[in-house]
């Protein structure tokens, strides 16, 4: 027996889209993409729903600033009144002369500058001023404490060293 034949399948035509159809599809895709995101005015709708739920009083617009009136005409009274910030006086601890002298003698910056001077290097005007002020302060503190440093003692010490060196060399 012959089996019933299926109706012949339609042959597939390769159909090429025209320029107008391609343009129409592009416009359709663009129209779909254009409607993504939030609706216009959505930030105000969200705030309104929050206010109803939160029960806050009064409607405030976040775009509005201060309600303080701004003078449009400058008065002489206002122009002569500058804003002055009050500065609190800084209270420094009073150091005893002994502690201050000890701090100055152990000052690393002063030591390094004096070492450079002994090596024969030149120093800047700021460094020279720093050295002068520190040494003057050390002299004042030594006078206050009654410590005397004379050049005669230094010369005597050098003479003693010279004598010792001569004795050692002669042996």
Secondary structure, DSSP 8 states (H G I E B T S, - for coil): ------------------HHHHHHHHHHHHHHHHT-S--TTHHHHHHHHHHHHHT-SS---TT----S---SS--HHHHT----------------HHHHHHHHHT-HHHHHHHHHHHTT----HHHHHHHHHHHHHHHHHHHHHT----HHHHHHHHHHHHHHHHHHHH-
